[in-house]
């Protein structure tokens, strides 16, 4: 195997233990250590403790599998008090990359690479190639995931299937459910098919037999059952295996997991032949009319060492390969390569970019220069030394390489949602869509759009319906920059204005779907008159295909059933990106022509266009406020 360029930190974080290792080459782990979570105030503290123990090794990239849902930057453990921001943790630890995923999402990604001696089949069945695979496993909870084939790779499902409602199948399980309902309003499979669940099953069966003062831990129950020391412990473990069979069977028919169902976690792999002889497989096939369907699906126990490490390592490797192929990663590599050739002052800027790339991306030139202890012209010289036209070009190239992908999901709002659920979905969907936009942002169309606006004597904006407010926002921002601009949202006015444009007029079309016949007709009209077209719309739409520069935003919003929410936010962000780019370009050129903005404002050709099309002539007034 080819060694990695630098050591990688791999971690598996549970409720009790945090396991760490260093990966020097793919699936080869050294310096393995388990730390008790209770001995550390936070995940960051635990990681620091481990990193101090492996000095002088220096880690740049890290991947963490954690026993909790991961959705966005903020992570809060379900069964423990740790909570943290992924980005803040990355910065605090000085890492270039930090990937955090659900532990069963990571384990699922390890399944395709497991060899035959890394699993043990329980029962019959044959896997169907290139088919869906199911995964579940018991530990402190019940993890559930799956894999869906996608071309030459796989898509791992982020699932909380362990929280599906438990349903009893025999008398013992009815006793357990009745006992559990005295303590919990909702009894899920995770309540019972887990380490704490073993203890709850034992407690329920003991109470049914009149034993009220007996308590054993999950480890004690398992050991006494395997050693045949306690009939009650054996019954408890049998009930546990049967329940797991039901959960696995439910997963198989839910996912259509004809590629097999795999059992991981910390409990079942330790049961050995006891599990193979238990009622698990019989219960798995006990599916009534679907008996023949599930009997052909194989079930496997994962026996490999460190399978979660293997999965989270694969996710990190994919992430780094994606970044290495991006323009942003190329600029970072170029900075590292050119750093010895830079002047001492430029080297300080280089060190700042390499250590705090996201801060540099967001900070104005004044803050960048101050942080690097150099002058602002030095920052510009640095950008040009690494092959960029200026700071704006540098930031756009840098931004494309700093997007660490996260699972992008969209939860459709339904009539059954509570106000809290509705709010959570709206915010979550918007945040995920913004992250997706950041990942897919392209420099070339943005540069082209900036060039078209700056080359034009006037900008005419066309929008309809809900996107009129986006057009008005764009007009206000263009006017603040001294750019003559009009907004056209009335169909009659749009038809009139489209006949008055010329090659010196840049037109901006704003549309969510980009296929409205009236806007497409207007675009054709202005194009015939030689006016360049900028479109803020959906990818592969009619507007995007015919535009001179298309700023695209993809989303999963159903405009037919809900008011435009996500698309409107994305379009406003694209307007901001365009305007900031124009402003930075003007600021850069104003160093050579300080009175440029003033000359634009004093130009007697300058006109503003009110929203409803009443045209007036007035000079640009410096008193226009940011809040208007």
Backbone torsions as a table, in degrees:
resi	resn	phi	psi	omega
1	UNK	NA	150.7	178.9
2	UNK	-83.8	124.4	179.5
3	UNK	-63.9	151.0	174.7
4	UNK	-69.4	157.0	178.5
5	UNK	-63.7	-30.4	178.5
6	UNK	-148.9	157.3	178.9
7	UNK	-60.2	144.2	178.5
8	UNK	-117.1	136.9	177.1
9	UNK	-87.9	126.7	177.4
10	UNK	-120.3	133.4	-176.3
11	UNK	-140.3	150.1	175.9
12	UNK	-130.9	109.9	-171.8
13	UNK	-105.8	118.4	175.6
14	UNK	-112.2	-170.5	-179.0
15	UNK	-73.1	-33.2	-175.4
16	UNK	-102.6	-45.2	-175.5
17	UNK	-121.6	147.6	170.5
18	UNK	-113.6	114.8	-177.0
19	UNK	-100.4	133.4	-177.8
20	UNK	-127.1	153.6	174.5
21	UNK	-157.1	161.0	174.2
22	UNK	-110.0	129.8	178.6
23	UNK	-107.5	112.6	178.3
24	UNK	-92.3	-26.2	171.2
25	UNK	-148.5	162.8	-168.9
26	UNK	-53.5	124.0	175.5
27	UNK	63.7	21.7	174.5
28	UNK	-117.3	111.7	-169.7
29	UNK	-114.2	132.8	177.7
30	UNK	-127.7	172.1	178.7
31	UNK	54.0	40.5	-179.2
32	UNK	-71.9	132.4	-177.6
33	UNK	-145.1	142.4	172.7
34	UNK	-114.5	124.9	177.8
35	UNK	-113.6	139.6	176.4
36	UNK	-72.9	127.8	-179.8
37	UNK	-60.6	-35.1	-177.4
38	UNK	-64.3	-18.0	-179.2
39	UNK	-86.0	1.1	-175.0
40	UNK	-135.2	138.1	-175.1
41	UNK	-73.9	-21.0	-176.6
42	UNK	-157.2	166.9	175.4
43	UNK	-62.6	-42.0	179.7
44	UNK	-58.2	-41.7	179.9
45	UNK	-64.3	-40.9	179.0
46	UNK	-64.1	-42.6	179.7
47	UNK	-64.8	-42.8	178.5
48	UNK	-59.8	-42.9	179.4
49	UNK	-59.7	-43.8	179.8
50	UNK	-66.8	-45.9	-177.9
51	UNK	-61.6	-35.2	177.2
52	UNK	-65.4	-29.2	-177.8
53	UNK	-77.5	-15.3	-176.9
54	UNK	-109.1	6.7	178.0
55	UNK	-56.2	143.6	16.0
56	UNK	-95.0	16.5	178.0
57	UNK	-61.9	137.1	178.7
58	UNK	-113.0	127.7	-177.1
59	UNK	-106.0	130.0	176.4
60	UNK	-106.3	-30.1	-175.6
61	UNK	-125.2	140.5	-178.3
62	UNK	-141.9	148.6	176.3
63	UNK	-136.3	133.6	-174.8
64	UNK	-126.8	128.2	169.0
65	UNK	-100.2	130.7	-173.2
66	UNK	-134.9	143.3	-175.1
67	UNK	-81.6	68.6	176.4
68	UNK	-170.0	158.2	175.4
69	UNK	-63.5	142.8	177.0
70	UNK	-121.6	112.3	-178.3
71	UNK	-140.4	91.0	-178.3
72	UNK	96.3	-163.2	-172.2
73	UNK	-79.2	-35.7	-176.4
74	UNK	-86.4	125.6	-178.7
75	UNK	-119.8	128.5	177.9
76	UNK	-127.7	118.9	-178.0
77	UNK	-68.3	135.6	-177.2
78	UNK	-70.4	-42.3	-173.3
79	UNK	-107.9	15.1	178.4
80	UNK	-152.4	166.8	-171.1
81	UNK	-87.7	-4.4	-178.6
82	UNK	-66.7	136.9	171.9
83	UNK	-147.5	148.5	-174.1
84	UNK	-164.1	162.8	171.1
85	UNK	-97.1	129.7	-179.7
86	UNK	-61.6	-46.6	-176.4
87	UNK	-67.4	-42.7	179.2
88	UNK	-65.2	-36.7	177.4
89	UNK	-66.3	-41.7	178.4
90	UNK	-59.3	-46.5	-179.0
91	UNK	-65.8	-42.4	-178.1
92	UNK	-63.5	-33.5	-178.6
93	UNK	-90.1	-4.9	179.0
94	UNK	69.5	32.1	-179.0
95	UNK	-91.7	146.8	172.8
96	UNK	-74.9	-38.6	-176.4
97	UNK	-137.6	134.9	173.0
98	UNK	-136.9	113.6	178.4
99	UNK	-107.5	129.6	179.2
100	UNK	-126.1	124.9	-179.1
101	UNK	-136.1	160.9	173.8
102	UNK	-61.1	142.9	-174.0
103	UNK	-63.4	-34.3	-179.9
104	UNK	-81.6	-23.3	169.4
105	UNK	-63.3	-42.2	177.8
106	UNK	-66.3	-45.6	-179.7
107	UNK	-60.7	-38.5	178.9
108	UNK	-60.2	-39.2	-178.8
109	UNK	-68.7	-14.4	177.6
110	UNK	-83.8	-20.2	-172.3
111	UNK	-57.8	-45.3	-177.4
112	UNK	-61.9	-24.1	-176.8
113	UNK	-96.4	0.3	-179.9
114	UNK	-73.6	131.5	177.5
115	UNK	-79.6	170.5	-177.5
116	UNK	-65.2	-28.4	178.9
117	UNK	-85.3	3.6	177.7
118	UNK	-99.1	-0.1	178.1
119	UNK	-137.9	161.7	176.5
120	UNK	-131.9	122.1	-178.2
121	UNK	-78.1	138.1	176.9
122	UNK	-116.1	113.8	-178.6
123	UNK	85.0	-168.2	-175.5
124	UNK	-95.1	-162.7	179.4
125	UNK	101.8	153.1	177.9
126	UNK	-129.1	134.4	-178.9
127	UNK	-72.5	144.4	172.6
128	UNK	-89.9	125.6	-176.6
129	UNK	-63.0	146.4	177.5
130	UNK	54.8	41.5	178.9
131	UNK	-120.6	168.1	-178.9
132	UNK	-62.5	140.9	179.3
133	UNK	-118.7	137.4	176.9
134	UNK	-103.9	154.5	-179.1
135	UNK	-146.4	134.1	170.3
136	UNK	-152.0	159.5	-178.8
137	UNK	-168.3	147.3	-175.8
138	UNK	-104.3	135.9	172.7
139	UNK	-151.5	-123.4	173.1
140	UNK	-69.5	-18.4	173.9
141	UNK	-141.4	-164.4	176.6
142	UNK	-119.3	104.8	179.5
143	UNK	-83.8	141.6	-179.9
144	UNK	-137.8	135.2	176.5
145	UNK	-157.1	-170.8	179.4
146	UNK	-170.8	166.9	178.4
147	UNK	-125.5	135.3	176.1
148	UNK	-115.7	126.2	179.5
149	UNK	-65.2	137.5	179.9
150	UNK	-142.5	95.4	-178.6
151	UNK	64.9	-123.9	179.1
152	UNK	-89.9	0.3	-177.6
153	UNK	-128.1	-159.3	-176.4
154	UNK	-138.0	151.8	172.6
155	UNK	-111.1	122.6	-179.6
156	UNK	-88.4	134.8	-178.7
157	UNK	-89.0	128.8	170.2
158	UNK	-86.4	112.0	-171.9
159	UNK	-133.1	149.2	170.4
160	UNK	-119.7	43.1	-177.3
161	UNK	-63.8	-15.4	177.3
162	UNK	-65.3	-16.5	-177.2
163	UNK	-95.1	11.5	172.7
164	UNK	-67.3	154.1	-173.5
165	UNK	-69.8	133.1	178.2
166	UNK	-74.0	140.7	176.0
167	UNK	-129.7	123.3	-177.3
168	UNK	-74.6	151.9	-179.1
169	UNK	-121.3	-11.7	179.3
170	UNK	-148.0	-178.4	-173.8
171	UNK	-63.2	-43.1	-179.9
172	UNK	-61.8	-40.1	-178.3
173	UNK	-70.4	-30.5	174.4
174	UNK	-65.1	-41.6	177.8
175	UNK	-60.4	-43.9	-179.1
176	UNK	-64.2	-43.9	-179.1
177	UNK	-63.7	-44.7	-179.7
178	UNK	-61.5	-38.7	178.4
179	UNK	-68.0	-41.5	-178.1
180	UNK	-67.1	-34.9	-179.0
181	UNK	-66.5	-17.8	175.6
182	UNK	-73.3	-19.2	-177.7
183	UNK	-108.9	-27.0	-173.0
184	UNK	-131.8	140.2	176.2
185	UNK	-70.1	-32.8	179.8
186	UNK	-127.9	125.9	178.9
187	UNK	-107.4	109.6	179.0
188	UNK	-97.4	170.3	174.7
189	UNK	-60.2	-35.6	-178.9
190	UNK	-63.8	-30.3	179.0
191	UNK	-61.0	-27.1	-172.2
192	UNK	-115.8	-37.8	-176.1
193	UNK	-95.4	67.2	-177.6
194	UNK	-162.8	178.3	177.2
195	UNK	-60.9	-53.9	175.4
196	UNK	-60.8	-29.4	178.6
197	UNK	-66.1	-37.9	175.4
198	UNK	-57.5	-42.9	179.7
199	UNK	-66.7	-36.8	179.1
200	UNK	-68.6	-39.4	177.4
201	UNK	-62.3	-46.4	179.8
202	UNK	-60.2	-44.3	-179.6
203	UNK	-61.7	-42.2	-179.2
204	UNK	-65.3	-45.7	-179.2
205	UNK	-68.4	-36.0	178.2
206	UNK	-64.9	-43.8	177.9
207	UNK	-61.3	-38.8	-179.5
208	UNK	-64.2	-26.7	178.4
209	UNK	-95.2	8.2	177.2
210	UNK	84.0	9.6	178.5
211	UNK	-93.2	110.0	-172.3
212	UNK	-110.2	-14.5	-174.1
213	UNK	-112.4	19.8	-177.2
214	UNK	-105.3	132.9	174.8
215	UNK	-141.7	129.5	175.8
216	UNK	-128.2	149.0	175.8
217	UNK	-77.5	165.8	179.3
218	UNK	-59.6	-40.3	179.6
219	UNK	-64.8	-41.0	179.4
220	UNK	-67.3	-40.4	178.9
221	UNK	-61.6	-47.2	-178.9
222	UNK	-62.4	-46.5	-176.5
223	UNK	-65.3	-42.6	179.7
224	UNK	-67.4	-32.3	176.5
225	UNK	-68.0	-45.3	-179.2
226	UNK	-66.8	-34.1	179.7
227	UNK	-84.8	-0.3	179.9
228	UNK	57.4	38.0	179.9
229	UNK	-90.7	-21.4	-174.3
230	UNK	-141.1	116.9	176.2
231	UNK	-59.5	-35.8	-179.4
232	UNK	-67.0	-38.2	177.8
233	UNK	-66.7	-38.0	178.0
234	UNK	-65.2	-41.7	177.6
235	UNK	-63.0	-41.4	178.6
236	UNK	-59.1	-47.1	-178.4
237	UNK	-67.6	-35.4	177.1
238	UNK	-63.8	-44.9	178.4
239	UNK	-60.9	-41.6	178.4
240	UNK	-58.8	-48.3	-178.5
241	UNK	-64.0	-38.3	178.1
242	UNK	-64.5	-44.8	178.4
243	UNK	-60.8	-39.8	178.3
244	UNK	-64.5	-35.1	176.0
245	UNK	-61.8	-41.0	177.4
246	UNK	-64.6	-45.3	-179.7
247	UNK	-62.3	-41.7	179.7
248	UNK	-66.7	-38.7	178.7
249	UNK	-66.5	-41.7	176.5
250	UNK	-59.5	-42.0	179.5
251	UNK	-65.0	-40.2	-177.9
252	UNK	-61.8	-45.8	-178.0
253	UNK	-77.7	-27.6	178.4
254	UNK	-68.3	-45.7	-178.1
255	UNK	-87.2	-16.4	-169.8
256	UNK	66.3	45.1	-170.7
257	UNK	-80.4	65.7	-179.5
258	UNK	-73.8	-7.3	173.8
259	UNK	-81.8	-4.0	178.2
260	UNK	115.5	160.0	175.5
261	UNK	-120.1	127.3	-176.6
262	UNK	-107.3	142.0	-179.5
263	UNK	-113.0	119.8	177.3
264	UNK	-120.5	-144.6	-179.3
265	UNK	87.9	-176.1	-175.2
266	UNK	-98.8	-7.9	-173.7
267	UNK	-98.0	-59.3	-171.7
268	UNK	-60.4	-44.4	-179.4
269	UNK	-58.0	-21.7	-179.6
270	UNK	-85.4	-10.3	-176.1
271	UNK	-81.5	-19.1	176.7
272	UNK	58.8	-135.4	-174.9
273	UNK	-67.3	-22.5	178.4
274	UNK	-58.0	-44.0	-179.4
275	UNK	-66.3	-39.3	-179.2
276	UNK	-61.7	-34.2	-177.6
277	UNK	-91.4	-4.9	-177.6
278	UNK	-73.6	-176.6	179.6
279	UNK	-84.4	11.5	-176.5
280	UNK	-56.2	-55.3	-174.0
281	UNK	-67.9	-36.8	177.7
282	UNK	-62.9	-42.9	178.5
283	UNK	-67.7	-35.6	178.6
284	UNK	-59.9	-40.9	-177.4
285	UNK	-84.7	-10.8	-177.7
286	UNK	-79.7	79.3	-174.3
287	UNK	-126.9	27.3	175.2
288	UNK	58.2	-124.0	-177.7
289	UNK	-63.5	-18.0	-179.2
290	UNK	-102.2	20.4	179.2
291	UNK	-58.3	-47.3	-177.8
292	UNK	-66.9	-29.8	179.0
293	UNK	-66.2	-48.1	-175.1
294	UNK	-81.1	-23.7	-178.1
295	UNK	-67.5	-19.5	177.8
296	UNK	-88.2	-6.4	-179.7
297	UNK	-91.1	120.9	-179.2
298	UNK	-77.0	153.5	174.8
299	UNK	-123.9	139.4	-175.4
300	UNK	-131.3	145.5	170.1
301	UNK	-101.1	128.3	179.4
302	UNK	-77.8	121.2	-179.3
303	UNK	-112.6	0.0	-177.2
304	UNK	-66.5	150.7	171.7
305	UNK	-78.9	138.3	173.0
306	UNK	56.2	43.0	-179.8
307	UNK	-64.4	-33.5	178.6
308	UNK	-67.5	-38.8	174.2
309	UNK	-56.4	-44.1	-178.2
310	UNK	-61.2	-42.1	-178.0
311	UNK	-69.2	-46.6	-178.6
312	UNK	-70.0	-29.4	174.6
313	UNK	-64.9	-40.9	178.5
314	UNK	-63.1	-39.6	178.6
315	UNK	-64.9	-44.2	178.3
316	UNK	-62.7	-42.1	-179.2
317	UNK	-61.7	-42.7	177.4
318	UNK	-62.5	-41.6	179.8
319	UNK	-61.5	-45.8	-177.5
320	UNK	-68.8	-35.8	177.0
321	UNK	-65.3	-36.9	176.8
322	UNK	-64.2	-43.6	180.0
323	UNK	-67.9	-37.0	-178.5
324	UNK	-66.4	-22.2	179.6
325	UNK	-92.5	2.3	-176.1
326	UNK	-97.7	159.1	179.2
327	UNK	-63.3	-35.9	-179.4
328	UNK	-64.4	-41.9	177.8
329	UNK	-65.7	-36.8	179.1
330	UNK	-61.0	-40.4	-178.7
331	UNK	-68.4	-36.6	177.3
332	UNK	-66.1	-42.5	177.1
333	UNK	-63.2	-38.2	179.6
334	UNK	-65.5	-39.1	178.1
335	UNK	-62.4	-44.3	179.0
336	UNK	-60.9	-40.3	-177.7
337	UNK	-70.7	-38.1	-175.4
338	UNK	-89.4	-8.6	-173.1
339	UNK	-53.5	-43.0	179.9
340	UNK	-63.8	-22.4	-177.1
341	UNK	-89.1	-9.3	-178.3
342	UNK	-79.6	159.7	174.9
343	UNK	-68.6	160.1	179.7
344	UNK	-53.8	-40.4	-180.0
345	UNK	-67.8	-42.2	178.7
346	UNK	-66.2	-32.1	177.5
347	UNK	-63.7	-34.1	177.4
348	UNK	-66.4	-37.2	175.0
349	UNK	-65.5	-41.9	179.3
350	UNK	-59.9	-43.4	179.7
351	UNK	-63.7	-38.5	177.9
352	UNK	-64.6	-44.3	-179.5
353	UNK	-63.2	-43.7	-177.5
354	UNK	-69.5	-31.6	-178.0
355	UNK	-88.8	-30.6	-177.5
356	UNK	-136.1	60.6	-174.8
357	UNK	-61.1	-36.6	-177.5
358	UNK	-72.8	-33.4	176.4
359	UNK	-66.0	-43.5	178.5
360	UNK	-60.9	-38.3	-178.7
361	UNK	-61.9	-36.1	-173.7
362	UNK	-96.5	-20.2	-172.8
363	UNK	-83.7	148.7	172.3
364	UNK	-70.9	166.6	-175.5
365	UNK	-61.0	-33.4	179.5
366	UNK	-60.7	-45.4	-178.6
367	UNK	-69.5	-37.4	178.6
368	UNK	-62.5	-47.6	-179.6
369	UNK	-61.8	-41.1	-178.6
370	UNK	-67.0	-41.3	-179.4
371	UNK	-66.3	-34.2	-179.7
372	UNK	-89.0	-5.8	-179.3
373	UNK	60.0	46.7	176.9
374	UNK	-134.8	174.0	176.4
375	UNK	-82.9	161.4	178.6
376	UNK	-62.8	-40.9	175.7
377	UNK	-58.9	-31.3	178.0
378	UNK	-64.3	-37.4	177.4
379	UNK	-61.2	-43.6	178.9
380	UNK	-65.2	-42.4	178.5
381	UNK	-61.7	-38.9	177.3
382	UNK	-60.3	-46.2	-179.6
383	UNK	-58.1	-42.3	-179.2
384	UNK	-72.1	-30.6	179.8
385	UNK	-67.1	-26.6	179.4
386	UNK	-99.3	16.0	170.7
387	UNK	93.8	15.9	179.6
388	UNK	-106.5	156.1	-179.0
389	UNK	-72.2	-28.6	-178.1
390	UNK	179.1	-169.7	-176.8
391	UNK	-65.4	-39.2	179.8
392	UNK	-60.6	-47.3	178.8
393	UNK	-63.4	-40.8	179.2
394	UNK	-61.7	-45.2	-178.2
395	UNK	-65.5	-37.8	179.2
396	UNK	-64.8	-40.8	178.3
397	UNK	-69.4	-38.1	178.8
398	UNK	-66.1	-40.9	-176.4
399	UNK	-60.3	-36.2	-176.6
400	UNK	-67.0	-16.8	-178.2
401	UNK	-104.5	-0.9	-175.9
402	UNK	-105.0	12.3	-176.8
403	UNK	-94.3	101.2	175.7
404	UNK	-84.6	119.2	-172.1
405	UNK	-69.5	142.7	175.4
406	UNK	-126.9	159.2	178.2
407	UNK	-58.9	121.6	179.6
408	UNK	-93.8	116.5	-177.9
409	UNK	-125.8	159.2	176.4
410	UNK	-137.0	122.5	179.6
411	UNK	-105.9	113.9	-175.7
412	UNK	-71.2	133.9	176.5
413	UNK	-71.4	134.5	-179.8
414	UNK	-125.1	165.5	-179.6
415	UNK	-67.8	-20.5	-178.3
416	UNK	-82.8	-9.5	-176.3
417	UNK	-67.9	140.1	170.6
418	UNK	-74.6	170.7	178.9
419	UNK	-61.2	-39.8	179.3
420	UNK	-65.2	-44.5	178.9
421	UNK	-63.9	-40.8	179.1
422	UNK	-60.8	-47.8	179.7
423	UNK	-61.0	-42.4	179.6
424	UNK	-62.8	-41.1	-179.7
425	UNK	-67.1	-44.3	-179.2
426	UNK	-60.6	-47.2	-179.5
427	UNK	-67.2	-43.4	-179.8
428	UNK	-64.6	-44.3	179.5
429	UNK	-62.6	-42.2	-179.6
430	UNK	-65.4	-44.5	-179.8
431	UNK	-61.2	-43.2	179.9
432	UNK	-66.2	-38.2	179.2
433	UNK	-66.4	-37.1	177.5
434	UNK	-64.9	-41.7	177.7
435	UNK	-62.7	-41.0	178.3
436	UNK	-64.0	-40.9	177.5
437	UNK	-61.5	-42.0	178.2
438	UNK	-61.4	-41.7	-179.3
439	UNK	-65.4	-32.0	-172.4
440	UNK	-102.2	4.0	-177.7
441	UNK	-63.3	135.9	-179.3
442	UNK	-119.9	139.5	-174.3
443	UNK	-74.9	-40.7	-170.9
444	UNK	-58.5	-50.7	179.9
445	UNK	-65.2	-30.1	177.3
446	UNK	-67.5	-46.8	177.0
447	UNK	-58.5	-43.7	-179.4
448	UNK	-62.3	-43.8	179.9
449	UNK	-62.9	-41.1	178.0
450	UNK	-61.8	-44.2	179.5
451	UNK	-59.9	-42.7	-177.6
452	UNK	-65.3	-40.9	179.8
453	UNK	-66.9	-44.4	-177.2
454	UNK	-69.4	-27.1	-180.0
455	UNK	-81.7	-15.3	-175.2
456	UNK	-88.7	153.9	174.0
457	UNK	-85.8	-18.7	-177.3
458	UNK	-157.0	151.9	176.1
459	UNK	-119.6	129.3	174.1
460	UNK	-112.7	127.9	-177.0
461	UNK	-108.0	133.7	179.8
462	UNK	-120.8	128.3	177.1
463	UNK	-156.8	160.6	178.1
464	UNK	-134.8	160.8	172.1
465	UNK	57.5	-130.2	-174.4
466	UNK	-66.0	-17.0	-175.2
467	UNK	-92.3	3.7	173.7
468	UNK	-61.9	-36.7	-179.7
469	UNK	-66.7	-33.4	176.5
470	UNK	-66.7	-41.7	178.6
471	UNK	-62.3	-41.2	179.1
472	UNK	-65.4	-37.5	176.8
473	UNK	-63.1	-42.3	178.1
474	UNK	-63.6	-42.0	-179.9
475	UNK	-60.4	-46.9	-179.0
476	UNK	-58.6	-40.2	-177.6
477	UNK	-73.7	-36.6	175.9
478	UNK	-65.0	-41.7	-179.9
479	UNK	-62.7	-38.7	177.9
480	UNK	-60.7	-28.1	178.2
481	UNK	-87.2	-0.2	-179.5
482	UNK	82.1	22.8	-179.0
483	UNK	-100.2	121.0	179.5
484	UNK	-62.1	126.7	-169.0
485	UNK	-149.4	142.1	175.3
486	UNK	-129.9	148.5	177.8
487	UNK	-113.7	132.5	-177.4
488	UNK	-128.8	106.9	-178.5
489	UNK	-118.9	-12.3	177.7
490	UNK	-88.2	130.7	-176.5
491	UNK	-56.3	-41.8	-179.5
492	UNK	-65.5	-44.1	178.8
493	UNK	-64.8	-39.8	178.8
494	UNK	-58.6	-42.3	-179.9
495	UNK	-63.6	-39.9	180.0
496	UNK	-67.9	-46.4	-177.2
497	UNK	-65.9	-36.2	-177.9
498	UNK	-62.6	-19.1	179.6
499	UNK	-91.2	-7.3	-176.3
500	UNK	-105.2	-5.1	-177.8
501	UNK	-75.0	163.4	177.3
502	UNK	-148.5	180.0	-177.7
503	UNK	-59.7	-17.0	177.9
504	UNK	-88.5	3.1	-179.9
505	UNK	-108.4	120.9	173.1
506	UNK	-88.7	132.2	179.7
507	UNK	-110.1	141.2	-179.8
508	UNK	-123.0	117.7	178.6
509	UNK	-105.6	129.6	-179.1
510	UNK	-119.5	118.3	-177.6
511	UNK	-156.6	136.4	-179.0
512	UNK	-67.0	-54.8	-177.6
513	UNK	-86.0	-30.1	177.2
514	UNK	76.3	16.3	-177.8
515	UNK	-126.3	11.6	179.1
516	UNK	-63.7	125.4	-175.7
517	UNK	-56.3	-38.8	-177.8
518	UNK	-66.0	-38.4	178.4
519	UNK	-73.3	-38.3	177.4
520	UNK	-61.9	-40.2	178.2
521	UNK	-64.4	-41.5	177.3
522	UNK	-62.9	-41.3	178.7
523	UNK	-60.9	-43.3	177.9
524	UNK	-61.4	-39.5	-177.9
525	UNK	-64.3	-48.2	-177.6
526	UNK	-70.6	-32.2	178.2
527	UNK	-65.7	-38.3	178.8
528	UNK	-63.7	-27.6	179.0
529	UNK	-88.6	3.8	175.5
530	UNK	87.8	5.4	-179.8
531	UNK	-78.3	129.1	176.7
532	UNK	-67.0	148.1	-174.7
533	UNK	-118.9	127.6	169.6
534	UNK	-110.0	131.6	-179.3
535	UNK	-120.8	131.4	169.4
536	UNK	-109.8	104.8	-167.5
537	UNK	-164.6	-168.1	-179.3
538	UNK	-83.4	149.6	177.8
539	UNK	-64.3	145.0	177.9
540	UNK	65.4	12.9	175.8
541	UNK	-80.5	168.0	179.9
542	UNK	-62.9	-40.6	178.5
543	UNK	-62.8	-43.4	-178.1
544	UNK	-65.2	-41.3	-176.2
545	UNK	-66.2	-33.4	-175.5
546	UNK	-96.4	-4.9	-176.3
547	UNK	-77.8	151.4	173.0
548	UNK	-72.4	-30.7	175.9
549	UNK	-145.4	121.9	-177.9
550	UNK	-115.3	118.5	173.5
551	UNK	-99.2	107.0	-168.5
552	UNK	-103.2	147.9	177.4
553	UNK	-138.4	118.4	178.5
554	UNK	-96.6	145.7	179.5
555	UNK	-157.4	165.7	-178.9
556	UNK	-107.1	25.5	-175.6
557	UNK	-76.9	136.1	176.7
558	UNK	-97.7	94.0	-176.5
559	UNK	-66.2	-20.4	-178.7
560	UNK	-72.5	-22.9	-176.1
561	UNK	-116.2	-15.0	-178.5
562	UNK	-137.2	153.4	174.0
563	UNK	-62.0	144.9	177.4
564	UNK	-59.1	121.4	178.6
565	UNK	-121.7	-63.9	-175.8
566	UNK	-63.4	-47.1	-176.5
567	UNK	-60.7	-38.2	-179.8
568	UNK	-64.0	-42.3	178.7
569	UNK	-64.1	-44.0	-179.9
570	UNK	-62.8	-39.7	179.5
571	UNK	-67.1	-38.6	176.2
572	UNK	-62.5	-39.1	178.6
573	UNK	-66.5	-39.6	177.8
574	UNK	-65.4	-37.4	174.1
575	UNK	-59.9	-45.4	-180.0
576	UNK	-61.0	-43.4	179.1
577	UNK	-60.7	-44.0	179.8
578	UNK	-63.5	-46.0	-176.9
579	UNK	-67.1	-42.9	178.7
580	UNK	-62.0	-40.7	177.5
581	UNK	-61.4	-42.2	177.7
582	UNK	-64.0	-44.3	-177.9
583	UNK	-62.4	-41.5	179.4
584	UNK	-67.4	-38.0	178.3
585	UNK	-65.0	-42.7	178.1
586	UNK	-64.7	-40.9	-179.6
587	UNK	-63.7	-39.0	179.8
588	UNK	-66.3	-43.6	-178.8
589	UNK	-73.1	-25.2	-178.2
590	UNK	-69.9	-15.7	175.6
591	UNK	-65.6	-32.2	177.3
592	UNK	-88.4	-29.6	179.1
593	UNK	-129.3	80.0	-172.5
594	UNK	-57.7	-27.4	-174.4
595	UNK	-96.0	17.7	-175.5
596	UNK	-60.7	-48.8	-178.8
597	UNK	-63.0	-39.2	-179.6
598	UNK	-65.1	-39.8	-179.1
599	UNK	-66.1	-34.5	176.8
600	UNK	-65.6	-43.0	-176.9
601	UNK	-65.5	-32.8	-176.4
602	UNK	-87.8	-3.7	-178.7
603	UNK	-64.6	126.5	-176.5
604	UNK	-72.9	-3.9	175.5
605	UNK	-83.6	-9.8	-174.1
606	UNK	-68.2	130.4	178.0
607	UNK	-141.3	149.4	172.1
608	UNK	-109.3	154.2	-178.6
609	UNK	-124.4	109.8	176.8
610	UNK	-59.5	161.5	-174.6
611	UNK	-55.4	-39.9	-176.0
612	UNK	-91.9	10.3	167.1
613	UNK	95.0	6.5	176.8
614	UNK	-79.2	113.5	-172.8
615	UNK	-89.3	134.7	177.6
616	UNK	-133.3	161.9	175.5
617	UNK	-114.3	124.6	178.9
618	UNK	-157.3	148.5	177.0
619	UNK	-72.7	157.7	175.5
620	UNK	-67.0	128.9	-177.7
621	UNK	-101.1	123.0	-178.4
622	UNK	-62.5	-13.9	-174.2
623	UNK	-82.4	-0.7	177.5
624	UNK	-60.6	125.6	-173.8
625	UNK	-91.8	159.2	179.0
626	UNK	-65.9	-25.0	-173.7
627	UNK	-85.1	-9.7	-176.2
628	UNK	-75.1	NA	NA
